[in-house]
Amino acid sequence: MTTQLIEQILQLSISERLELIENIWNSITDIPDAIELTEKQKQELDYRLELYEQNSARGSNWEEVKQRIKNRK
């Protein structure tokens, strides 16, 4: 990335930069196979999946998680 491009990005408003971030993120998630996990990351995901499968009732649904986050403020 060139210095000139970075300077142009920094001249954007906050909302324009957030929109740019969203567009970049969407372009990445459109190609999920392009993101390679390390072996350690794969092992961690396998470990978490195993814990979940052993006791799926231990987890929290999204509404519960959002409420906990809101209560921290």
Contacts in CASP RR format, 6 or more apart in sequence:
PFRMAT RR
TARGET T0000
AUTHOR 0000-0000-0000
METHOD contacts of the structure
MODEL  1
MTTQLIEQILQLSISERLELIENIWNSITDIPDAIELTEKQKQELDYRLE
LYEQNSARGSNWEEVKQRIKNRK
9 17 0 8 1.000
9 20 0 8 1.000
12 20 0 8 1.000
28 34 0 8 1.000
28 35 0 8 1.000
37 45 0 8 1.000
51 58 0 8 1.000
52 58 0 8 1.000
52 59 0 8 1.000
60 68 0 8 1.000
END
